[in-house]
């Protein structure tokens, strides 16, 4: 959000913050959320790079299309282990999740 918009909202009585503050996340929880989101995006990108639909990826991963959707959506019930295994099975690497600066 740009500074002018933020100031206008605050002047109108609104409180401006981020998801961490709103949800009351600790630094550890925020890091975990960021990891899950980065991992889900990397899985989606690896699938798209191979030109696969979610249904085709599901066949390759020996799972269902709805499960691929949950993996790509960073659903809380999906384990990090499954997300990483899916990424690697689709040709992704750790660098796709955590790029080296």
C-alpha positions in Angstrom: 0.0 0.0 0.0 1.4 3.4 -0.9 2.0 5.9 1.9 -0.6 8.4 0.7 -3.4 5.8 0.8 -2.2 4.6 4.2 -2.3 8.1 5.6 -5.7 8.8 4.2 -7.1 5.6 5.7 -5.5 6.4 9.1 -6.9 9.9 9.0 -10.4 8.4 8.4 -10.0 6.3 11.5 -8.9 3.0 10.0 -6.1 1.0 11.5 -3.6 -0.2 9.0 -1.5 -3.3 9.6 -0.4 -6.6 8.2 -1.7 -10.2 8.4 0.9 -11.0 11.1 -0.5 -8.3 13.4 -4.1 -9.1 12.6 -3.7 -12.8 13.2 -1.3 -12.4 16.1 1.4 -14.6 14.5 4.7 -15.1 16.1 7.9 -14.8 14.0 8.1 -18.6 13.9 4.5 -18.9 12.7 5.0 -16.3 10.0 8.1 -18.1 8.8 6.2 -21.3 8.5 3.3 -19.6 6.6 5.9 -18.0 4.2 7.6 -21.4 3.7 4.3 -23.1 2.9 3.3 -20.4 0.4 6.7 -20.4 -1.3 6.6 -24.2 -1.5 3.0 -24.3 -2.9 4.0 -21.7 -5.6 7.1 -23.7 -6.5 4.9 -26.9 -6.9 2.5 -25.0 -9.1 5.3 -23.5 -11.2 7.0 -26.9 -11.6 3.7 -28.4 -12.8 3.1 -25.6 -15.2 6.7 -25.8 -16.5 6.1 -29.4 -17.5 2.8 -28.4 -19.1 0.7 -30.6 -16.9 -2.8 -30.1 -15.7 -3.6 -30.8 -12.0 -5.2 -34.1 -13.1 -2.0 -35.2 -15.0 0.2 -34.1 -12.1 -2.0 -36.2 -9.8 -1.4 -39.2 -11.9 2.3 -38.6 -11.8 2.2 -38.1 -8.0 -0.1 -41.1 -7.5 -2.7 -38.9 -5.7 -6.0 -37.2 -6.6 -6.5 -33.9 -8.4 -8.2 -32.4 -5.3 -5.1 -33.2 -3.3 -2.9 -31.5 -5.9 -5.2 -28.5 -5.6 -4.7 -28.5 -1.8 -0.9 -28.8 -2.2 -0.9 -25.8 -4.6 -3.2 -23.9 -2.3 -0.9 -24.4 0.7 -3.8 -25.9 2.6 -3.0 -26.3 6.4 -3.8 -30.1 6.4 -1.1 -30.9 3.8 2.2 -31.9 5.3 5.4 -30.1 4.3 6.8 -33.6 3.5 4.1 -34.2 0.9 4.6 -30.7 -0.5 8.4 -31.2 -0.9 7.9 -34.7 -2.3 5.5 -33.3 -4.9 7.9 -30.5 -5.8 10.8 -33.0 -6.4 8.6 -35.4 -8.3 7.6 -32.6 -10.7 11.2 -31.7 -11.3 11.5 -28.8 -8.9 14.5 -28.1 -6.6 15.1 -26.4 -3.3 16.3 -23.3 -5.2 12.7 -22.9 -6.5 11.5 -22.5 -2.9 14.4 -20.7 -1.3 16.4 -18.8 -4.0 20.0 -18.1 -3.1 20.8 -14.4 -3.0 
